[in-house]
Amino acid sequence: MEKVRRDTNFIVLGLVLYTLLRYVIFALEPLARVCFVRLVCSDSAERTVLLQHLEENAANSGVSSIVAVLAGVLFLGWYFRRDTPPQVVFQKKQPLPWKRLPLLICIFMGAQLIYSLFGNVLEFLLRLCGYTAMGQLNAASAQSTTVSMFLYTAVFAPVGEELIYRGLVMRQFQKYGNVFAIVVSAALFGVMHANLFQMIFAFLTGLVLGYMAAKFSLRWSIVLHLVNNLVFGELLGWLMGYLSPAAQDYLYRGINIFFFAFAAFWLLHHREQLRHYLQKNRCAKKCYAAAFTAVAMVTFFVGNFGVAISGIQKW
């Protein structure tokens, strides 16, 4: 099990360094704005107005997030270059039947109801103690208000996250079995969001995305992630904006219940196939203990949970 721990430390250290790189990019964004304005604007009064405008819109901008995810893909591609060269990342396994894609979308979206219920219970418990995390919930479900944020949410985030967590990270763990690789990469993907509400949803959907990448191809996990962010995230949210709050609530609940019921029925109906897949691709339980007690793994979890907990405020 020492080899599992060593490998986990190496793999997750890459994610820790990537996380630090992201925060450096976010911290440098204000400086980059100032330098840009000074280069393109010579008039001091006009420069002040432009800087103020950029600062007011900085929270809704996705530019730094796009730069961060692109930098992350390049850095981790270099970091894992020996074990996962570019030609291996998109390697095809078996073809995905077209009728299976809508099914996997339904199973993927079935996690929305669990996410919603978990969020309600968590917020209820926090308020009993005089606290709230609604800021995180609003951030997780907020619509894009700028072109750059839309591009990040709908395109760059799903593609970049799939390249990183399924294309690079999950592949490093596959030597210990597909199930182990899917579960561990999904856990890292969930915790990476550093949002108490979003973590559970990202973990559950990460399991589906990992299965698609491991069994079929990374291309299909990218497609599914794009469908979620673009169609169910941005497009559906935009369309629901034309409805009254009450109608939005009923429609949202109805969609969540439908997907969850469909996913639960299908998984129960095919539980023997699922059990067979788990048995065939399982690894020793000690592998999980070794991976989740590795120093880099603990550091990654503690750091991201710390950021998530810092979002809790007095109610």
N, C-alpha and C positions, 0 to 999 in steps of 0.2 A: 504493500500500500504506500510505501515511501515514494515509489515512482509516480503514483497518482498525485501525491501531494506536491512533488517537485514540478510535474507538468502543469498542475493547476496554478501554482505560484507563478510560473513563467507566463502562462496564458492570461491570467487575470492581472498580472503586473502590466501587461500591454494595455488593458482596459483602464487601469488606474492612471497610467501615463496619458492615455487619450483623454480621460476626464480632466486631468490637470491642464492639458493642452486646450480643451474647450473653455475652461475658466480663464485661461490667459487670453484667449481670443476675445471673450466677452469683456474682459477688463481693458483690453486695448482699443475696443470699439470707440469709446468717447475721444481718445487721443487721435484716432484715425479720422474721426469726424472733424475735429478742429484743424488738423493738417489739411484735409481736403478743402475745407471752406477757405482757409488762408491761401491756398494755391489758386482757387478759381475766383475768388472775390477780393478785390483790392480796396474797396470802399469800406471803412470801418463801421459805419452805421448799417450798411446793407449786410455786412458780415455778422453783426450782432443779431440782427433779425433772423438771418438764415440759421445761425447756430441755435437760437431759441426755438425755431420751428423744428429743427432736426432733433433737439433734445425732447421736445414735447411728443414727437412721434417715435422716439427710440424704442419705447416699450412694445410698440406694435410692429416693429421692423423685424424681418426674418433674415436680414443680410448676414449678421454675425453667426446665426445658427447655420445658414447655408455654408459659410466659410468653414465653420467648425466641423460640420459633418464631412465636407470634402477633404479637409485636412486629416480627419480621423481615418477615412478610407485609405488615403495615401500613406499615412504613418503606419497603420496596422497592416496594410498590404506589404510594406517594407519589413515590418517587425516579424511577420509570419512567412516571409518569402521562401525560407528553406523547406518548410513543411507544406505550404499551400501556395504554389506558384499560380499566377493568374489563369492559366489554361485549365487548372484543376477546379477552380471555384465554380464554374458553370458546367461542370461535367454532368452529362445526362445519365439518369438511372433507367427507370422504366417509363414508358409514355403514360401520360395522365389522360384517361378517358374523359371526353368533354362533359358527359353526364355527371362525373364525379366532382367537377368544379363547383356547380351550384350547391351540391351537398356539403362540401367543405366550407363554403361561404356561410351556410346556415349554421354549421357547428361552430365556426369562428365567431359569428355574431351572437350565438347562444350565451357567450360569456358576458354580454351586456347586462342581462338581468342580474347575474351574480354581482357584477360591478355596482349596479344601482342599489341592490339590497345591502351590500357591504358598505357602500357610502352612507346610506341612511342610518344603518346601525352604528357605524363609527361616529358620525356627527351627533347622533343621539347620546351616545356614551360620553363624548367630549363635552357636550352641553350640560350633562348632569354634573360634571366636574367644573363647570364654569368656563369652558374653553370652546373654541370653534376652529374648524379647518376649511370653512366655506371658500376662503380665498384660493385654496388648492383645487377644490372642486370646480370653481368657476374657471380657473386657469386650464384645467384638464378638458373642459367642455366648451371653451370659448371659440367663437368663429374667427376666421382670419379677417382682418380689416384693411390689410395692405396687400399689394401684389406680391411683394417679397415674402411675406408670411404665408400667403396662399401657396406660393411655389415651394416653400420649405415644407409646409404641412402635407401638401398633396403629392409632391414629387420627390424632393430631395431627402426628406426624412424617411419615408418608406424604403426607397432604393438604398440609401446609405446604411440604414439600420439593418436591412437584410444582408447586405454585403458584409457588414461587420459581424453581426451576431449569428447568422446562419452560414454565410459564405466562408468566414474566417474562423471565428471562435468555435462554433459547433463542430466544425470539421476537425479541429485539434483534439476534441474529446471523443471522436468516433472510434478511435482505436480501442476504447473500453466498452463499446456497444452503442447502438443507435439510441436506445431508450435513455441511457445515462447522458449521452451528448445532448439529446433533446431537452431533458429535464434541467440539466445544469445551465445550458445556454438560455433557456426560458427564464430561469431564476435570475440570471445576470441581466437579462433584457428587462425583466420586471423591475428589479431594484434600480437599474440605471435611470429610470424616469424620476426618481427622487421625489415622488408625489404619493402621499399615503393612499389616495383614492385610486390612482392610476396603476399602482404596482400590481394589484391583484388581477386587473384586466389584462395588463401587458404580459403577466406570467401565463395566464390561461391561453391567451391568443398566441403567445410564444410557443406553446406546446403544439398547436395546430400548424403554425408556420414551420416549426422545426420538423414535424412529420412530413410536410409537403416537400421541404428541401432535401430531407434524408431519403425519402422513398421515390420522389419523382425528379425534381430539379430545383435549383435555387431560383430559376426564372419564374416558376409557379408560385413560390412563396412571395416573390416581389410583386407579382400580379395580384395576389390576394391582399397583400398589405396596401397596395395602391387602391384597390377597390374599397377597402375599409376607409382609408383616409380621404379619398376623393369623393366617393359616392355617399357612404354612410356618415362621413364626417362633415365635409364641406357642402356638397350638393344638397343632401337631405336637410341639413341645418338651415341652409339658405331658403329652401322651399317651405320649411316649417315656420320661417319668420313671417310668412304671409297669414298665418293662422293666429287665432286668439290664444292667449296663454293656456286656457283650459283645454282647447282643442289640441294644442301641442302636447300637453301632458298626457291626454288620452291616447293620442297617436303614438307617442314615444313608448308608453307602457304596453300598448297593443303589439307594436313591433317587437319589443323585447320579449314579451311572453310567447309570441309566435315562434321566434327563433329558438328560444330556450326549450319550448315544448317539442319542437321538431328535432332539435339536437339530442335531447334526452331520450326521445322515443327511438331514434335511429341507433344511438349508442347502446341502449338496452337491448334492442332487437339483434344487434350484431356483437353482443358482449363476448361470445365465444371466439369470434375472429379477433377482437381486441385483446382478449386474454392470450390467444395464441401468439399475436405479435409481441406482446410484452414478454412472454416466456422465451420466445425465439431470440429476442434482441436485448435481454436483460444482462446485468452484470452483478458482481458480488456486492452485497449491501455495504461492505467495508469501503468500497470505492466512494460512495456518497459521503461517508464519515470523513474519509481522508480529504476529499475535495472541499467540503464545507468547513473544515477546520484549518485549511491552509492559510497561512498568514496573509497573503494577498487577497484571498477571498473574504476573510474577516474584515480586512481594511476596506475593501470595496463596499461591503454591506454596511459597516458602521458609518462610513463617510456619507453614503447616499441616504441611509435612514436618518442620519443627523441633519442633513439638509431638509429632508421631508418633515421631521419633527419641528425644525425651526420655523416652519410655516404655520404652526398652531398658535393661535392668538387668544387673548382674553375675550370672552363673549360679552 
